[in-house]
């Protein structure tokens, strides 16, 4: 059986990239089709046969695909999958819009319906002037997105949260298969290791709500370490006081130590699923999360973490002040993370593929 993988763009690293790595372990010969490929930003793809589109040759496209929103839909429609029995798209944007012949099955592992068009529209287009300016383009892209959403033969959602969105925006049914956390790569430290800091691991973009955490820790004056980069980095650094440290983008090995030794991970956003809370729990550390989105499916209140609500600075400050890490056992956090292990994910994904092909 010949299989191809599709991903929106290969120019960064995050939770979705860990999914692709797991799929690559199942089908190492499957090529990976994508709109743009930027190797320095995606070292995880070094072992893949990556096939980028014509957009890869356009000015600045490798790093700034957002300059061509009107073109990206045509990019995925241009690929030819005639020689494949199955195409698996891993997508939160245009990747589901590929076109296949009836004899080629298309399985979509949906990270979320295109966020900037639907559930995250207000976060991306909060400026009324920008909404007015981009209105016609957004309207056209929403129409295309709903048409493209009917092309996959089957949908798998990464969480119950995303399953509800697929039903709401695309009117499609789906089953839930949680993404994998690498419990071999992320594990607890020895009993003598421990830091006094709280931790954020995130891309620094608006919807991640990192500014909310910075405002809280500016008041609390407790140590906070932030791992990650993004478009909001300079603005967030200007906001932060001396108790907040920005560490940039780290390797997984460097990241491991910060997970292992933090007092708790802080997770302020409403995420589609969110692997970061599970990576922290795999390292035996509890999570303080906003009570919304995928975190409600991965964090156990009072056992592996706790929730704050509403999504406001005051609520987070109160939760941090009342947080007692002695109430959370590393063994409980680790056990919960193991339920989402990579071996389980790979076994279940293979079963779904076999069922679809039959």
ZAVEX-90366 format. One record per residue (C-alpha): y, x, z. Coordinates in Angstrom, 3 decimals. Layout:
ZAVEX-90366
+----------+----------+----------+
!        y !        x !        z !
+----------+----------+----------+
!        Y !        X !        Z !
...
+----------+----------+----------+
END
This chain:
ZAVEX-90366
+----------+----------+----------+
!        y !        x !        z !
+----------+----------+----------+
!    0.000 !    0.000 !    0.000 !
!    3.335 !    1.451 !   -1.091 !
!    6.153 !    0.871 !    1.400 !
!    9.879 !    1.585 !    1.235 !
!   12.432 !    1.502 !    4.041 !
!   16.042 !    0.355 !    3.698 !
!   18.900 !    1.058 !    6.101 !
!   22.584 !    0.239 !    5.712 !
!   23.867 !    3.805 !    5.948 !
!   22.462 !    7.137 !    7.125 !
!   25.479 !    8.896 !    8.622 !
!   25.201 !    8.494 !   12.414 !
!   22.765 !    8.294 !   15.294 !
!   22.132 !    5.378 !   17.638 !
!   19.559 !    2.794 !   18.641 !
!   18.729 !    1.671 !   15.101 !
!   17.985 !    5.234 !   14.108 !
!   15.309 !    5.408 !   16.799 !
!   13.686 !    2.348 !   15.222 !
!   13.602 !    4.114 !   11.852 !
!   12.043 !    7.186 !   13.418 !
!    9.259 !    5.020 !   14.865 !
!    8.658 !    3.380 !   11.477 !
!    8.593 !    6.830 !    9.875 !
!    5.809 !    7.811 !   12.272 !
!    3.775 !    4.826 !   11.042 !
!    4.539 !    5.348 !    7.330 !
!    5.659 !    8.988 !    6.894 !
!    5.572 !    8.792 !    3.083 !
!    7.877 !    5.759 !    2.853 !
!   11.220 !    6.720 !    1.240 !
!   14.426 !    5.559 !    2.897 !
!   16.977 !    3.836 !    0.658 !
!   20.573 !    3.647 !    1.855 !
!   24.152 !    3.173 !    0.688 !
!   25.403 !    6.594 !    1.816 !
!   23.822 !    9.712 !    3.299 !
!   25.714 !   12.284 !    5.388 !
!   23.171 !   14.837 !    6.739 !
!   25.436 !   16.472 !    9.375 !
!   25.900 !   13.092 !   11.055 !
!   22.240 !   12.118 !   10.819 !
!   19.978 !   15.060 !   11.703 !
!   17.283 !   12.545 !   12.697 !
!   16.724 !   11.880 !    8.967 !
!   15.846 !   15.476 !    8.043 !
!   12.151 !   14.560 !    7.773 !
!   12.787 !   11.505 !    5.581 !
!   12.948 !   11.280 !    1.821 !
!   16.429 !    9.735 !    1.714 !
!   17.556 !    8.033 !   -1.494 !
!   21.297 !    7.227 !   -1.409 !
!   23.071 !    4.931 !   -3.835 !
!   25.756 !    5.717 !   -6.400 !
!   28.331 !    5.093 !   -3.644 !
!   27.376 !    8.436 !   -2.123 !
!   29.397 !   10.187 !   -4.849 !
!   32.586 !    8.203 !   -4.279 !
!   35.487 !    9.861 !   -2.417 !
!   35.122 !    9.833 !    1.403 !
!   32.260 !    7.301 !    1.212 !
!   29.704 !    9.411 !    3.089 !
!   31.704 !    9.258 !    6.308 !
!   33.968 !    6.257 !    5.676 !
!   31.928 !    3.545 !    3.978 !
!   34.375 !    0.983 !    5.405 !
!   36.786 !    1.936 !    2.588 !
!   34.489 !    0.078 !    0.165 !
!   33.498 !   -3.223 !    1.810 !
!   33.761 !   -5.116 !   -1.472 !
!   31.399 !   -2.668 !   -3.209 !
!   28.596 !   -2.284 !   -0.676 !
!   26.820 !   -5.587 !   -1.536 !
!   26.407 !   -4.435 !   -5.151 !
!   25.048 !   -1.106 !   -3.909 !
!   21.953 !   -2.695 !   -2.382 !
!   21.447 !   -5.051 !   -5.309 !
!   21.287 !   -1.997 !   -7.610 !
!   18.100 !   -0.525 !   -6.119 !
!   14.795 !   -1.021 !   -7.964 !
!   11.722 !   -1.695 !   -5.790 !
!    9.325 !   -2.645 !   -8.599 !
!    6.779 !    0.034 !   -7.600 !
!    6.490 !   -1.073 !   -3.963 !
!    4.251 !   -3.606 !   -2.277 !
!    6.501 !   -3.988 !    0.757 !
!   10.129 !   -3.202 !    1.603 !
!   11.232 !   -3.124 !    5.236 !
!   14.976 !   -3.421 !    5.714 !
!   16.442 !   -2.374 !    9.056 !
!   19.919 !   -3.801 !    8.951 !
!   22.988 !   -5.166 !   10.667 !
!   24.949 !   -5.488 !    7.432 !
!   24.238 !   -5.461 !    3.696 !
!   20.757 !   -3.923 !    3.640 !
!   19.059 !   -7.319 !    3.699 !
!   20.683 !   -8.058 !    0.331 !
!   18.223 !   -6.001 !   -1.706 !
!   16.549 !   -7.816 !   -4.581 !
!   12.767 !   -7.729 !   -5.005 !
!   10.337 !   -9.311 !   -7.441 !
!    7.939 !  -12.015 !   -6.158 !
!    5.020 !   -9.587 !   -5.902 !
!    7.012 !   -7.282 !   -3.574 !
!    7.331 !   -8.568 !   -0.009 !
!   10.565 !   -8.063 !    1.929 !
!   10.434 !   -7.898 !    5.738 !
!   13.828 !   -7.752 !    7.472 !
!   14.075 !   -6.167 !   10.919 !
!   17.444 !   -7.674 !   11.795 !
!   19.613 !   -5.778 !   14.265 !
!   22.130 !   -8.636 !   14.115 !
!   23.740 !  -10.834 !   11.449 !
!   26.632 !   -8.800 !   10.041 !
!   28.717 !   -8.358 !   13.167 !
!   32.204 !   -8.018 !   11.683 !
!   31.692 !  -11.220 !    9.671 !
!   30.168 !  -13.393 !   12.408 !
!   29.630 !  -12.758 !   16.131 !
!   32.074 !   -9.836 !   16.304 !
!   34.733 !  -11.146 !   13.938 !
!   37.398 !  -11.489 !   16.655 !
!   36.784 !   -7.921 !   17.863 !
!   37.235 !   -6.432 !   14.398 !
!   40.060 !   -8.709 !   13.213 !
!   42.018 !   -9.305 !   16.418 !
!   45.348 !   -8.781 !   14.608 !
!   46.569 !  -12.017 !   12.993 !
!   48.323 !  -10.107 !   10.223 !
!   45.105 !   -8.267 !    9.428 !
!   43.202 !  -11.564 !    9.360 !
!   45.666 !  -13.002 !    6.852 !
!   45.529 !   -9.880 !    4.674 !
!   41.727 !   -9.620 !    4.637 !
!   41.005 !  -13.359 !    4.582 !
!   39.972 !  -13.667 !    0.909 !
!   37.704 !  -10.588 !    1.089 !
!   36.079 !  -11.750 !    4.327 !
!   35.542 !  -15.223 !    2.885 !
!   33.828 !  -13.785 !   -0.193 !
!   31.687 !  -11.437 !    1.929 !
!   30.610 !  -14.261 !    4.238 !
!   29.486 !  -16.287 !    1.244 !
!   27.557 !  -13.306 !   -0.164 !
!   26.062 !  -12.535 !    3.248 !
!   24.628 !  -16.026 !    3.613 !
!   23.121 !  -15.878 !    0.130 !
!   21.686 !  -12.413 !    0.780 !
!   20.231 !  -13.613 !    4.088 !
!   17.871 !  -15.911 !    2.177 !
!   16.250 !  -13.034 !    0.267 !
!   13.865 !  -11.585 !    2.914 !
!   10.436 !  -13.219 !    3.077 !
!   10.303 !  -12.873 !    6.861 !
!   12.680 !  -11.978 !    9.701 !
!   12.030 !  -10.032 !   12.869 !
!   14.825 !  -10.143 !   15.457 !
!   15.388 !   -7.315 !   17.928 !
!   16.079 !   -9.716 !   20.806 !
!   16.322 !  -13.377 !   21.728 !
!   20.097 !  -12.980 !   21.451 !
!   19.780 !  -11.911 !   17.808 !
!   17.151 !  -14.574 !   17.153 !
!   19.722 !  -17.220 !   18.139 !
!   22.336 !  -15.653 !   15.854 !
!   19.957 !  -15.562 !   12.875 !
!   19.331 !  -19.269 !   13.361 !
!   23.033 !  -20.045 !   13.827 !
!   24.517 !  -18.051 !   10.945 !
!   21.641 !  -17.768 !    8.443 !
!   19.600 !  -20.887 !    9.271 !
!   16.432 !  -18.799 !    9.265 !
!   13.548 !  -18.646 !   11.719 !
!   12.455 !  -15.314 !   13.168 !
!   10.153 !  -13.737 !   15.712 !
!   11.248 !  -11.249 !   18.367 !
!    9.978 !   -7.673 !   18.535 !
!   11.974 !   -5.445 !   20.865 !
!   12.993 !   -1.974 !   19.628 !
!   11.169 !    0.999 !   21.156 !
!   12.369 !    3.289 !   23.912 !
!   10.903 !    6.791 !   23.832 !
!    9.408 !    7.087 !   27.313 !
!    8.065 !   10.558 !   26.510 !
!   11.505 !   11.891 !   25.666 !
!   13.233 !   10.105 !   28.559 !
!   11.614 !   10.455 !   31.992 !
!   12.638 !   10.775 !   35.673 !
!   13.724 !   14.065 !   37.205 !
!   12.385 !   15.664 !   40.358 !
!   13.304 !   14.088 !   43.670 !
!   15.809 !   16.798 !   44.551 !
!   17.987 !   16.260 !   41.493 !
!   20.918 !   13.892 !   41.829 !
!   24.567 !   13.668 !   40.820 !
!   27.481 !   11.689 !   42.228 !
!   28.732 !   10.301 !   38.927 !
!   28.378 !    7.064 !   37.003 !
!   27.527 !    7.303 !   33.307 !
!   28.415 !    5.719 !   29.953 !
!   26.448 !    6.502 !   26.783 !
!   28.024 !    4.781 !   23.801 !
!   29.830 !    4.986 !   20.517 !
!   33.528 !    4.770 !   21.301 !
!   34.453 !    1.712 !   19.240 !
!   36.365 !   -1.435 !   20.282 !
!   33.536 !   -3.918 !   20.879 !
!   31.788 !   -1.534 !   23.299 !
!   34.541 !   -2.298 !   25.880 !
!   34.759 !    1.268 !   27.187 !
!   38.448 !    0.714 !   27.967 !
!   37.398 !   -1.887 !   30.539 !
!   35.304 !    0.724 !   32.386 !
!   38.053 !    3.337 !   32.231 !
!   40.531 !    0.894 !   33.758 !
!   38.028 !    0.167 !   36.526 !
!   37.359 !    3.826 !   37.327 !
!   41.059 !    4.652 !   37.193 !
!   41.310 !    2.306 !   40.184 !
!   38.085 !    3.393 !   41.879 !
!   38.791 !    7.131 !   41.498 !
!   35.025 !    7.753 !   41.357 !
!   33.475 !   10.287 !   38.938 !
!   32.624 !    8.842 !   35.518 !
!   31.103 !   10.765 !   32.614 !
!   31.312 !    9.388 !   29.066 !
!   28.924 !   10.567 !   26.351 !
!   29.638 !    9.670 !   22.724 !
!   32.320 !    9.762 !   20.060 !
!   34.070 !    7.214 !   17.874 !
!   37.301 !    5.794 !   16.532 !
!   38.616 !    4.909 !   20.006 !
!   38.136 !    8.391 !   21.456 !
!   41.761 !    9.566 !   21.452 !
!   43.094 !    6.286 !   22.844 !
!   40.501 !    6.230 !   25.620 !
!   41.215 !    9.836 !   26.588 !
!   44.916 !    9.014 !   26.915 !
!   44.045 !    6.122 !   29.256 !
!   41.692 !    8.083 !   31.492 !
!   42.610 !    9.827 !   34.742 !
!   41.197 !   13.127 !   36.001 !
!   38.051 !   11.636 !   37.533 !
!   36.809 !   10.663 !   34.051 !
!   35.154 !   13.288 !   31.837 !
!   34.420 !   12.997 !   28.105 !
!   31.394 !   15.026 !   27.015 !
!   31.285 !   14.200 !   23.291 !
!   28.078 !   13.871 !   21.277 !
!   25.052 !   15.499 !   22.936 !
!   21.506 !   16.242 !   21.874 !
!   18.719 !   14.143 !   23.390 !
!   17.718 !   17.075 !   25.590 !
!   21.256 !   17.420 !   26.935 !
!   21.509 !   13.656 !   27.351 !
!   18.287 !   13.565 !   29.390 !
!   19.751 !   15.518 !   32.295 !
!   22.793 !   13.240 !   32.531 !
!   20.576 !   10.160 !   32.556 !
!   18.306 !   11.634 !   35.231 !
!   21.090 !   12.574 !   37.612 !
!   23.580 !    9.709 !   37.380 !
!   24.043 !    7.190 !   40.179 !
!   23.831 !    4.396 !   37.613 !
!   24.486 !    3.668 !   33.959 !
!   27.448 !    1.353 !   33.262 !
!   26.960 !   -0.968 !   30.281 !
!   30.039 !   -3.209 !   29.777 !
!   29.477 !   -4.660 !   26.303 !
!   27.657 !   -7.708 !   25.017 !
!   25.073 !   -5.961 !   22.907 !
!   22.559 !   -7.217 !   20.382 !
!   19.836 !   -5.502 !   22.390 !
!   20.894 !   -2.103 !   23.692 !
!   18.454 !    0.795 !   24.024 !
!   20.720 !    2.788 !   26.330 !
!   19.941 !    0.686 !   29.453 !
!   16.228 !    1.200 !   28.791 !
!   16.654 !    4.955 !   28.306 !
!   18.409 !    5.110 !   31.684 !
!   15.649 !    3.049 !   33.310 !
!   13.009 !    5.290 !   31.699 !
!   14.725 !    8.115 !   33.603 !
!   14.424 !    6.112 !   36.820 !
!   18.086 !    5.147 !   37.059 !
!   19.526 !    1.627 !   37.582 !
!   21.996 !   -0.162 !   35.312 !
!   25.242 !   -2.018 !   35.997 !
!   25.661 !   -4.305 !   32.983 !
!   27.791 !   -7.169 !   31.763 !
!   25.812 !  -10.405 !   32.127 !
!   25.471 !  -11.149 !   28.426 !
!   23.568 !  -10.202 !   25.296 !
!   20.443 !   -8.070 !   25.185 !
!   20.911 !   -6.561 !   28.648 !
!   19.780 !   -9.887 !   30.128 !
!   16.390 !   -9.213 !   28.508 !
!   16.010 !   -5.579 !   29.634 !
!   17.553 !   -5.333 !   33.112 !
!   15.995 !   -7.086 !   36.122 !
!   18.649 !   -8.261 !   38.589 !
!   18.201 !   -6.670 !   42.010 !
!   15.261 !   -4.532 !   40.897 !
!   16.305 !   -2.292 !   37.989 !
!   20.011 !   -3.036 !   38.010 !
!   22.692 !   -5.629 !   38.534 !
!   25.136 !   -7.683 !   36.459 !
!   28.875 !   -8.325 !   36.562 !
!   30.740 !  -11.304 !   35.157 !
!   33.261 !  -12.123 !   33.745 !
!   33.811 !   -9.218 !   31.349 !
!   36.931 !   -8.128 !   33.219 !
!   38.053 !   -4.996 !   35.045 !
!   38.305 !   -6.789 !   38.397 !
!   34.701 !   -8.013 !   38.238 !
!   33.409 !   -4.532 !   37.417 !
!   35.457 !   -2.919 !   40.210 !
!   34.003 !   -5.360 !   42.729 !
!   30.460 !   -4.735 !   41.471 !
!   30.817 !   -0.938 !   41.633 !
!   32.215 !   -1.105 !   45.163 !
!   29.276 !   -3.227 !   46.358 !
!   26.652 !   -1.182 !   44.477 !
!   24.058 !    0.551 !   46.676 !
!   21.710 !    2.790 !   44.703 !
!   19.209 !    2.928 !   47.587 !
!   18.346 !   -0.689 !   46.734 !
!   16.794 !    0.428 !   43.433 !
!   13.558 !    2.379 !   43.203 !
!   13.059 !    4.855 !   40.312 !
!    9.449 !    3.657 !   39.966 !
!   10.575 !    0.080 !   39.309 !
!   13.064 !    1.209 !   36.670 !
!   10.457 !    3.370 !   34.953 !
!    7.805 !    0.636 !   34.973 !
!   10.187 !   -1.835 !   33.356 !
!   11.134 !    0.639 !   30.607 !
!    7.482 !    1.323 !   29.811 !
!    7.067 !   -2.323 !   28.747 !
!    9.294 !   -1.436 !   25.780 !
!    7.454 !    1.787 !   24.876 !
!    7.171 !    3.160 !   21.356 !
!    3.368 !    2.900 !   21.191 !
!    3.533 !   -0.842 !   21.899 !
!    6.268 !   -1.269 !   19.282 !
!    4.313 !    0.567 !   16.604 !
!    1.128 !   -1.403 !   17.269 !
!    2.907 !   -4.754 !   17.111 !
!    4.916 !   -3.852 !   14.014 !
!    1.773 !   -2.824 !   12.120 !
!    0.131 !   -6.143 !   13.040 !
!    3.129 !   -8.075 !   11.700 !
!    3.069 !   -6.146 !    8.437 !
!   -0.657 !   -6.757 !    7.980 !
!   -0.143 !  -10.461 !    8.587 !
!    2.702 !  -10.647 !    6.066 !
!    0.769 !   -8.837 !    3.347 !
!   -2.272 !  -11.065 !    3.820 !
+----------+----------+----------+
END
